[in-house]
Amino acid sequence: MTETKVSAAKMAVQAEGLHKRFVTSEGEVHAVNDVSFTVEAGDFVALHGPSGCGKSTLLLMTGALLSPDGGRLEIAGEDPYQLKAEGRAAFRAAHVGFVFQQFHLIPYLDVLDNVLIGELAGERGSFDQRARELLEKFNIGHRLHHVPSKLSIGEQQRVALARALLRSPELLLADEPTGNLDPENSAIILQHLADYADDGGAVIMVTHDDRARAAAKSSLHLDAGQLIMASGEKGADQA
């Protein structure tokens, strides 16, 4: 099977002074408050912190899905928030992959079509072989024509991961990707994420799981919307 290496600029993500606030019935909440960080090609970063600290908000901003109220974000040298909505959607499709805890598979489509969902109205043929190779690599190549309800939870997450990696994005964002998985399947997903970083991708993973955090090469610790600790060595902030 042919492996596809990620073609990525060395600086995959650069965030400077990101800020996001929400107005609630109790007043203004600064969900993300002046957060700056860089993630390079080949990095596997765990983003962690207590519930409600702003992790998911920061991940959505980093993925060009939620416009910041302040600061600047660059992915592969370009600021997606300078683009109009249609251009930003095309930018995400080309440069960013997403893996979610709930998988978000289409229940009436089979495994292969779920991986190719973004290409079904376009150039499916050019990605068909890549999809099949990913599914073989993830040990679900024999499940191509099964619908999600016929898969185990671990298999569903691997389908979701294959979908996210279809275009070999520079940046892969994972929001609690092991949250619904048993230890065995968690280890499988974490190894695939680590392999993708080793192939030159940049991976940012939101997690509450200490085992998932330990699998990353470095970490960002968020609390009350602020980055309070970052480590560049695996496990350095867990002592």
C-alpha positions as CSV (number, residue, x, y, z in Angstrom):
1,M,0.0,0.0,0.0
2,T,1.3,3.5,-0.9
3,E,1.7,5.9,2.0
4,T,0.8,9.5,1.4
5,K,3.1,12.0,3.2
6,V,1.7,15.3,4.2
7,S,3.0,18.3,2.3
8,A,3.1,21.0,5.0
9,A,4.9,24.3,5.7
10,K,7.1,24.0,8.8
11,M,4.9,26.4,10.8
12,A,1.5,24.7,10.4
13,V,-0.4,27.0,12.9
14,Q,0.5,30.3,14.4
15,A,-2.0,32.0,16.8
16,E,-1.4,35.4,18.3
17,G,-3.6,36.9,21.0
18,L,-6.7,35.0,20.1
19,H,-9.8,36.2,22.0
20,K,-13.4,35.1,22.0
21,R,-16.2,36.4,24.3
22,F,-19.8,35.4,24.6
23,V,-22.6,37.4,26.2
24,T,-24.8,35.4,28.6
25,S,-27.6,36.2,31.0
26,E,-25.0,36.6,33.7
27,G,-22.8,39.0,31.7
28,E,-19.9,38.7,29.3
29,V,-17.7,35.6,29.4
30,H,-14.2,35.6,28.0
31,A,-14.1,32.0,26.7
32,V,-10.6,32.4,25.2
33,N,-8.5,35.3,26.5
34,D,-5.3,36.4,24.7
35,V,-4.0,33.0,23.7
36,S,-0.9,32.7,21.6
37,F,0.9,29.5,20.5
38,T,2.6,27.9,17.5
39,V,2.3,24.3,16.2
40,E,4.8,23.1,13.6
41,A,4.5,20.3,11.1
42,G,5.2,17.0,12.9
43,D,3.9,18.2,16.2
44,F,1.3,16.2,18.2
45,V,-0.2,18.5,20.8
46,A,-2.6,17.7,23.6
47,L,-4.9,20.6,24.6
48,H,-6.2,20.0,28.1
49,G,-7.7,21.8,31.1
50,P,-10.8,21.7,33.2
51,S,-14.3,21.5,31.8
52,G,-15.5,24.9,30.6
53,C,-12.0,26.4,30.3
54,G,-12.4,27.2,26.6
55,K,-10.7,24.2,24.9
56,S,-13.4,23.5,22.3
57,T,-13.8,27.2,21.6
58,L,-10.1,27.5,20.9
59,L,-10.2,24.4,18.8
60,L,-13.0,25.8,16.7
61,M,-11.2,29.0,16.2
62,T,-8.0,27.2,15.3
63,G,-10.0,25.2,12.7
64,A,-11.4,28.3,11.0
65,L,-14.9,27.5,12.2
66,L,-15.4,30.3,14.7
67,S,-14.2,33.8,14.1
68,P,-12.2,35.3,16.9
69,D,-13.1,38.6,18.4
70,G,-9.4,39.6,18.5
71,G,-6.0,38.3,17.6
72,R,-4.7,36.6,14.4
73,L,-4.5,33.0,13.2
74,E,-2.4,31.6,10.3
75,I,-2.6,28.1,9.0
76,A,0.2,27.2,6.5
77,G,1.0,30.8,6.3
78,E,-2.5,32.1,5.5
79,D,-5.1,33.8,7.6
80,P,-8.4,32.0,6.9
81,Y,-10.4,34.7,8.6
82,Q,-9.4,37.2,5.9
83,L,-11.4,35.1,3.4
84,K,-15.2,35.3,2.8
85,A,-17.3,32.4,4.0
86,E,-17.2,30.4,0.8
87,G,-13.4,30.8,0.5
88,R,-12.9,29.9,4.2
89,A,-14.9,26.7,3.6
90,A,-12.7,25.8,0.7
91,F,-9.6,26.6,2.8
92,R,-10.8,24.3,5.5
93,A,-11.5,21.5,3.1
94,A,-7.9,21.8,1.6
95,H,-5.9,22.3,4.8
96,V,-7.8,21.1,7.9
97,G,-9.2,17.8,9.0
98,F,-11.6,17.3,11.9
99,V,-12.2,14.3,14.2
100,F,-15.0,14.5,16.7
101,Q,-16.0,12.4,19.7
102,Q,-19.4,11.7,18.2
103,F,-18.0,10.6,14.8
104,H,-20.8,12.4,12.8
105,L,-21.1,9.6,10.2
106,I,-24.0,9.6,7.8
107,P,-26.2,6.6,8.9
108,Y,-27.5,5.7,5.5
109,L,-24.1,5.8,3.7
110,D,-21.7,3.0,3.7
111,V,-18.1,3.2,5.0
112,L,-16.5,4.2,1.7
113,D,-19.1,6.9,1.0
114,N,-18.8,8.3,4.5
115,V,-15.0,8.7,3.9
116,L,-15.7,10.3,0.5
117,I,-18.6,12.4,1.6
118,G,-16.9,15.7,0.8
119,E,-16.1,14.5,-2.7
120,L,-19.4,12.8,-3.7
121,A,-20.5,15.9,-5.7
122,G,-17.1,16.5,-7.2
123,E,-14.0,14.6,-8.1
124,R,-14.7,11.4,-6.1
125,G,-12.5,9.3,-8.5
126,S,-9.3,11.1,-7.6
127,F,-9.8,10.3,-3.9
128,D,-11.2,6.8,-4.2
129,Q,-7.9,5.0,-4.0
130,R,-6.7,7.2,-1.1
131,A,-9.9,6.3,0.8
132,R,-9.4,2.6,0.3
133,E,-5.8,2.8,1.3
134,L,-6.6,4.6,4.5
135,L,-9.4,2.1,5.4
136,E,-7.0,-0.8,4.8
137,K,-4.4,0.9,7.0
138,F,-7.0,1.2,9.7
139,N,-7.9,-2.5,9.4
140,I,-11.5,-1.8,8.2
141,G,-10.9,-2.3,4.4
142,H,-13.2,-5.4,4.6
143,R,-16.1,-3.1,5.8
144,L,-16.3,-0.8,2.8
145,H,-19.9,-1.4,2.1
146,H,-21.2,-1.6,5.7
147,V,-23.3,1.2,7.1
148,P,-22.2,2.7,10.5
149,S,-24.8,0.8,12.5
150,K,-23.1,-2.4,11.5
151,L,-19.7,-1.2,12.9
152,S,-18.2,-1.3,16.4
153,I,-17.7,2.1,18.1
154,G,-13.9,1.8,17.5
155,E,-14.5,1.0,13.8
156,Q,-16.8,4.1,13.5
157,Q,-14.1,6.3,14.9
158,R,-11.5,4.9,12.5
159,V,-13.9,5.7,9.6
160,A,-14.2,9.3,10.9
161,L,-10.4,9.5,11.1
162,A,-10.0,8.2,7.6
163,R,-12.5,10.9,6.4
164,A,-10.5,13.6,8.2
165,L,-7.2,12.4,6.6
166,L,-8.6,12.0,3.1
167,R,-7.0,15.1,1.7
168,S,-3.8,14.8,3.8
169,P,-4.4,18.1,5.5
170,E,-1.6,20.1,7.1
171,L,-3.6,20.4,10.3
172,L,-5.6,17.7,12.0
173,L,-7.9,18.7,14.9
174,A,-9.3,16.1,17.2
175,D,-11.9,16.9,19.9
176,E,-12.0,14.1,22.5
177,P,-11.3,11.4,19.9
178,T,-11.0,8.7,22.5
179,G,-13.9,9.9,24.7
180,N,-16.3,7.1,23.6
181,L,-13.7,4.3,23.2
182,D,-12.4,1.5,25.3
183,P,-8.7,1.4,26.2
184,E,-7.8,-0.9,23.2
185,N,-9.5,1.2,20.6
186,S,-8.2,4.4,22.3
187,A,-4.7,3.1,21.8
188,I,-5.3,2.4,18.2
189,I,-6.6,5.9,17.5
190,L,-3.8,7.5,19.4
191,Q,-1.2,5.6,17.5
192,H,-2.8,6.6,14.1
193,L,-2.7,10.3,15.3
194,A,0.9,9.9,16.3
195,D,1.8,8.3,13.0
196,Y,0.2,11.2,11.1
197,A,2.3,13.7,13.0
198,D,5.4,11.5,12.3
199,D,4.5,11.7,8.6
200,G,4.6,15.5,8.8
201,G,1.1,16.6,9.8
202,A,0.3,18.8,12.7
203,V,-2.2,17.3,15.2
204,I,-4.0,19.2,18.0
205,M,-6.1,17.0,20.3
206,V,-8.5,18.2,23.0
207,T,-8.6,15.6,25.7
208,H,-9.5,14.9,29.3
209,D,-7.8,11.5,29.1
210,D,-4.4,11.3,30.8
211,R,-3.5,8.3,28.6
212,A,-4.3,10.4,25.5
213,R,-2.4,13.3,26.9
214,A,0.7,11.1,27.5
215,A,0.6,10.0,23.9
216,A,1.2,13.5,22.6
217,K,4.6,15.0,22.1
218,S,3.7,18.3,23.9
219,S,0.8,20.0,25.6
220,L,-1.1,23.2,26.0
221,H,-2.9,23.7,29.3
222,L,-5.8,26.1,29.3
223,D,-7.6,27.4,32.3
224,A,-10.4,30.0,32.4
225,G,-9.7,30.9,28.8
226,Q,-6.0,31.5,29.3
227,L,-3.0,29.5,28.4
228,I,-1.2,28.9,31.7
229,M,1.3,26.2,30.8
230,A,2.9,24.7,27.7
231,S,5.4,21.9,27.5
232,G,7.6,21.0,24.6
233,E,8.6,17.6,25.9
234,K,6.3,14.7,26.1
235,G,5.1,14.2,29.7
236,A,7.2,17.2,31.0
237,D,4.3,18.9,32.7
238,Q,3.0,15.7,34.2
239,A,5.6,15.2,36.9
